């Protein structure tokens, strides 16, 4: 049995227990499942304003809370690039009633190539979802899509929240290889940023901040980076491990 199957089995057992208790009359559930736009609920008048990534569905949080937000540029319509065979994807998750988080990666043929049940933080923050090294590598120049789903159950409602994005692996140019070799580890995120490699820019800078959480310079650079791509609403949120 795979790790995903074990995690999924545990989740299903938990969900079965919850539904059994509800059936016995301890609470009631009204089921709805839909999708929401990145900042405001989808009204049917368009798609998410972050393309090729965004959010869809209604919130399953308290009124006024931020929606789940994928850390992908809102100001750049191009596919997110990575050099990594097993990249890390960052997502902001607000405090919520979710009983599970699920990450799914699909290839350009819409075939599922990776899925996992993701542990969620107890409080709001930015989480990193890394594709494990034992999984198949992302193919160079193939466009992949991913979704992250929160399944929320409460006494009055059950809702599913989905955020999505795109990712494409590319080979580094010889110039980029040389710049990465010559740059100090703490400055590599700048090299990735200049080359337009979004996922490594974000993941590398995030790792530097986790290693140096009190660095005024690094935290300032993080906020500037997110502000520059339309993600100011989550630029001050904590990074979770």
C-alpha positions as CSV (number, residue, x, y, z in Angstrom):
1,X,0.0,0.0,0.0
2,X,1.4,3.4,-1.0
3,X,1.9,6.3,1.4
4,X,-0.9,8.2,-0.3
5,X,-3.2,5.2,0.1
6,X,-2.3,5.0,3.8
7,X,-3.0,8.7,4.4
8,X,-6.2,8.5,2.3
9,X,-7.4,5.5,4.3
10,X,-6.8,7.4,7.6
11,X,-8.7,10.4,6.2
12,X,-11.6,8.2,5.1
13,X,-11.8,6.6,8.5
14,X,-12.0,10.0,10.1
15,X,-14.6,11.2,7.7
16,X,-16.7,8.1,8.2
17,X,-16.6,8.7,12.0
18,X,-17.7,12.3,11.6
19,X,-20.5,11.4,9.3
20,X,-21.6,8.6,11.6
21,X,-21.8,11.0,14.5
22,X,-23.8,13.4,12.4
23,X,-26.2,10.7,11.3
24,X,-26.8,9.9,14.9
25,X,-28.1,13.4,15.4
26,X,-25.2,15.1,17.1
27,X,-25.2,17.7,14.4
28,X,-26.5,18.3,10.8
29,X,-24.8,18.8,7.6
30,X,-25.9,20.7,4.6
31,X,-23.7,19.7,1.6
32,X,-22.6,22.2,-1.0
33,X,-19.7,22.0,-3.4
34,X,-18.6,24.8,-5.6
35,X,-15.7,27.0,-6.6
36,X,-14.4,30.5,-5.8
37,X,-12.3,33.2,-7.4
38,X,-9.0,34.3,-5.9
39,X,-10.2,37.3,-3.9
40,X,-14.0,37.2,-4.0
41,X,-16.5,34.3,-4.5
42,X,-17.2,33.3,-8.1
43,X,-20.3,35.0,-9.4
44,X,-20.2,33.2,-12.7
45,X,-19.1,36.3,-14.5
46,X,-15.6,35.2,-15.2
47,X,-12.7,33.1,-14.0
48,X,-10.1,33.6,-11.3
49,X,-8.0,36.7,-11.8
50,X,-4.7,34.8,-11.4
51,X,-4.1,32.9,-14.7
52,X,-2.8,30.1,-15.2
53,X,-3.4,29.7,-11.4
54,X,-6.2,30.7,-9.2
55,X,-8.9,29.8,-6.8
56,X,-12.4,28.7,-7.3
57,X,-15.4,28.0,-5.1
58,X,-17.0,29.4,-2.0
59,X,-15.1,30.0,1.2
60,X,-15.3,27.4,4.0
61,X,-13.9,30.0,6.6
62,X,-15.5,32.6,8.8
63,X,-16.6,35.8,7.1
64,X,-13.8,38.2,6.5
65,X,-11.0,35.7,6.5
66,X,-8.6,35.5,3.6
67,X,-9.2,32.8,1.1
68,X,-6.7,30.0,0.5
69,X,-4.2,31.6,-1.8
70,X,-1.6,29.9,-4.1
71,X,1.6,31.9,-4.2
72,X,1.7,32.4,-7.9
73,X,2.0,35.7,-9.7
74,X,-1.2,37.5,-10.3
75,X,0.6,40.1,-12.5
76,X,2.2,37.5,-14.9
77,X,0.0,35.4,-17.2
78,X,2.9,33.0,-18.1
79,X,3.2,29.5,-16.9
80,X,5.1,29.2,-13.7
81,X,8.6,27.8,-14.4
82,X,10.8,25.5,-12.3
83,X,14.3,23.9,-12.8
84,X,13.5,21.3,-10.2
85,X,12.7,17.7,-11.0
86,X,10.7,17.6,-7.7
87,X,9.6,21.2,-7.0
88,X,8.1,22.8,-4.0
89,X,4.8,24.7,-4.2
90,X,3.8,27.3,-1.6
91,X,0.2,28.0,-0.6
92,X,-1.3,30.3,2.0
93,X,-3.9,28.6,4.2
94,X,-6.1,30.5,6.7
95,X,-7.2,29.0,10.0
96,X,-10.1,26.7,8.9
97,X,-12.2,23.7,9.7
98,X,-10.7,21.4,7.2
99,X,-10.3,17.7,8.1
100,X,-8.0,17.0,5.1
101,X,-5.9,18.7,2.4
102,X,-5.2,16.9,-0.9
103,X,-2.6,17.8,-3.5
104,X,-2.9,16.5,-7.0
105,X,-0.5,17.0,-10.0
106,X,-1.6,16.2,-13.6
107,X,0.4,16.2,-16.8
108,X,-0.5,17.8,-20.1
109,X,-2.8,14.9,-20.9
110,X,-4.7,15.5,-17.7
111,X,-3.4,12.3,-16.3
112,X,-2.7,12.2,-12.6
113,X,1.0,11.7,-11.9
114,X,1.1,12.5,-8.2
115,X,-1.3,12.9,-5.3
116,X,-1.0,13.2,-1.5
117,X,-2.8,14.0,1.7
118,X,-1.2,17.1,3.2
119,X,-0.8,17.9,6.8
120,X,-2.3,21.3,7.7
121,X,-1.0,23.9,10.3
122,X,-3.1,24.6,13.4
123,X,-3.0,28.3,12.6
124,X,-2.9,30.4,9.4
125,X,0.3,30.5,7.4
126,X,2.2,29.6,4.2
127,X,2.8,25.9,3.7
128,X,5.2,24.3,1.3
129,X,4.2,21.2,-0.6
130,X,7.2,19.3,-2.0
131,X,6.9,16.5,-4.5
132,X,9.0,13.7,-2.9
133,X,12.2,12.6,-4.6
134,X,11.0,9.0,-4.9
135,X,8.2,10.1,-7.2
136,X,8.8,10.4,-11.0
137,X,10.6,13.5,-12.2
138,X,8.7,16.3,-13.9
139,X,9.5,16.0,-17.6
140,X,11.3,19.0,-19.1
141,X,9.1,21.3,-21.2
142,X,5.9,19.6,-20.3
143,X,3.1,21.7,-18.9
144,X,1.6,20.4,-15.6
145,X,-1.4,21.5,-13.6
146,X,-1.9,21.1,-9.9
147,X,-4.8,21.5,-7.4
148,X,-4.8,21.7,-3.7
149,X,-8.1,20.9,-2.0
150,X,-9.4,21.5,1.5
151,X,-12.3,19.4,2.6
152,X,-14.1,21.2,5.4
153,X,-16.9,19.7,7.5
154,X,-18.8,21.6,10.2
155,X,-22.0,21.4,12.1
156,X,-23.9,23.5,9.5
157,X,-22.1,22.8,6.3
158,X,-19.6,20.8,4.3
159,X,-17.7,22.6,1.6
160,X,-14.7,21.9,-0.6
161,X,-12.2,24.6,-1.4
162,X,-9.9,24.3,-4.3
163,X,-6.9,26.3,-5.5
164,X,-5.0,25.6,-8.6
165,X,-1.9,26.5,-10.6
166,X,0.4,25.5,-13.5
167,X,4.1,24.5,-13.5
168,X,6.6,23.7,-16.2
169,X,10.1,22.4,-15.8
170,X,12.8,23.9,-18.0
171,X,16.5,23.3,-18.4
172,X,18.8,26.1,-17.2
173,X,20.9,27.9,-19.8
174,X,24.7,27.7,-19.4
175,X,24.7,31.3,-18.3
176,X,22.2,30.6,-15.5
177,X,24.2,27.5,-14.4
178,X,27.3,29.7,-14.1
179,X,25.5,32.4,-12.2
180,X,24.0,29.9,-9.7
181,X,27.5,28.3,-9.2
182,X,29.0,31.7,-8.5
183,X,26.3,33.2,-6.3
184,X,26.4,32.8,-2.5
185,X,23.6,30.4,-1.4
186,X,21.8,33.3,0.3
187,X,21.6,35.2,-3.0
188,X,20.5,32.4,-5.3
189,X,16.9,33.4,-5.1
190,X,17.9,36.6,-6.8
191,X,19.5,34.7,-9.7
192,X,16.3,32.6,-10.1
193,X,14.2,35.8,-10.0
194,X,16.3,37.5,-12.7
195,X,15.9,34.4,-14.9
196,X,12.1,34.3,-14.4
197,X,12.2,30.9,-12.5
198,X,9.3,31.6,-10.2
199,X,9.0,28.4,-8.1
200,X,12.7,28.3,-7.2
201,X,12.7,32.1,-6.5
202,X,10.0,31.6,-3.9
203,X,11.1,28.3,-2.4
204,X,14.7,29.4,-2.1
205,X,13.9,32.7,-0.4
206,X,11.4,31.1,1.9
207,X,14.0,28.6,3.0
208,X,16.5,31.4,3.7
209,X,13.9,33.1,5.9
210,X,13.1,29.9,7.7
211,X,16.9,29.6,8.5
212,X,17.1,33.2,9.5
213,X,13.7,34.2,10.7
214,X,14.8,37.4,12.3
215,X,16.6,38.8,9.3
216,X,15.1,42.2,8.5
217,X,16.7,42.2,5.0
218,X,15.3,38.8,4.0
219,X,11.8,39.5,5.4
220,X,11.8,42.9,3.6
221,X,12.8,41.2,0.3
222,X,10.1,38.6,0.8
223,X,7.4,41.3,1.1
224,X,8.7,43.2,-1.9
225,X,8.7,40.1,-4.0
226,X,5.1,39.1,-3.1
227,X,4.0,42.7,-3.5
228,X,5.5,42.9,-6.9
229,X,3.4,40.1,-8.2
230,X,0.0,41.1,-6.6
231,X,0.3,39.0,-3.5
232,X,0.5,41.8,-0.9
233,X,-2.5,40.3,1.0
234,X,-0.3,37.4,2.1
235,X,3.1,39.0,2.2
236,X,3.1,39.4,6.0
237,X,1.8,35.9,6.7
238,X,4.1,33.5,8.6
239,X,6.0,30.7,6.8
240,X,5.1,27.3,8.3
241,X,7.4,24.3,8.2
